[in-house]
Amino acid sequence: MRLAVSLAALVASASLCQAADISGGVVKIGVLNDQSGVYADFGGRTSVEAARMAAEDFNAKNKTIKVEIVSADHQSKVDIASATAKQWFEVEGVDAIADLTNSAVAIAVNTVGRDLGKITLMTGPLTAALSNEACSPTGFHWGWDTYSQSVGTASALLQRGEKNWFILAADYAFGAAMTSELDRVVNEKGGKVVGQVKHPLGTSDFSSFLLRAQASQAQIIALANGGMDTINAVKQAGEFGIATGDQKLAGLAVVISDIHALGLKAAQGLIVTTPFYWDNDAQTRAFSKRFYERTKRMPGVVQAATYSAVLHYLQAIEAAGTDDGPKVAAKMREMPVRDAFAPNGRIRPDGRMVTDMYLVEVKAPAESKGEWDYFKVLATIPEANTAAPLSASRCPGAAAAK
């Protein structure tokens, strides 16, 4: 009798998989990110855990679509990332790749996905090229980009009278894109970029760069970098007395784990724009509490975005009745995004998922009520203002939608 029941369950499961047209009988999602380098805490292994949470939540109502999460470390190397993506897509049956922190890596993997008709869920990288010249019909850029981080932060600070800027940027695709956006918006809004300097990825000594920034007498020193580069720059800026002087630091790609690593004494007063803060409302707190129970840390932007993107992707597979990349991509664009990360998200024709964002300031130690209580929200930025106008997109998909 027990064997008969088991056989019946297997037959039912197989029938449902066939009805849903799932290739290989399983939806396989790869999380490909930096797990050992400067961005290891940006997304890293906890981003893999966020993807697992999304898969579990998707199947919470006894759904029978089997989901498997795999992961790998791309080490911020384009050749490793591209080879892994091809192996996953062409040999191991991976249907979608998520995270992809590091802009150069994301561009390369998104191109592989485009050529093979596979889904990429880019939750970590910031370069706006991913929804412009490097876009893909099956590629999705989730939540933030160089436009949102530069225009959002710069616009708010320029309104406060901070007109003169110095840009300290990482010397690769993300840093170049951020510098270009900042230079444009600062000048358009009546400010001036009085100097800029590039630094190699993984720099440990920022002294020469910071001395140039300090000598410029710019009101704002914008940090167009991320991960350990941002942490090291902020720490060393404190040693030079920059944070306590007349100049202010604006972190353009700051995640909450950066503040945790720095401590409030070093990071206080830092201004950033973020699409997610764990303590923003009841829904973000409930999700973050679950995440904390599993990882012993609060989720940052990349972990929360990975959860959101993977969950939305799985919901689109269910709605489309297939895991075929182009068909699922079309369904993803049709469906609204509603979760703890994106309460009112939507996906544009260029693959950019937009949602409300927040201008925040890092609290002083006396203002914090405890561990991870780091941000005070200064303003909400409506989703319509968090990405470049669709009319300006250089993505062929956006042009077709005009």
Secondary structure, DSSP 8 states (H G I E B T S, - for coil): -HHHHHHHHHHHHHHHHHHTT-GGGSEEEEEEE-SSSTTTTTSHHHHHHHHHHHHHHHTTT-----EEEEEEE-TT-HHHHHHHHHHHHHTS---EEEE--SHHHHHHHHHHHHHHT-EEEE-S---GGGGTTT--TTEEEES--HHHHHHHHHHHHHHTT--EEEEEEESSHHHHHHHHHHHHHHHHTT-EEEEEEEE-TT-S--HHHHHHHHHHT-SEEEEE--HHHHHHHHHHHHHTT-TTSS-EEEESS--HHHHHHH-HHHHTT-EEEES--TTSSHHHHHHHHHHHHHHSS---HHHHHHHHHHHHHHHHHHHHTS--HHHHHHHHHHS-B-SSS-TTBEE-TTSEEE--EEEEEE--GGG--STT--EEEEEEE-GGGSS--GGG---HHHHHH-
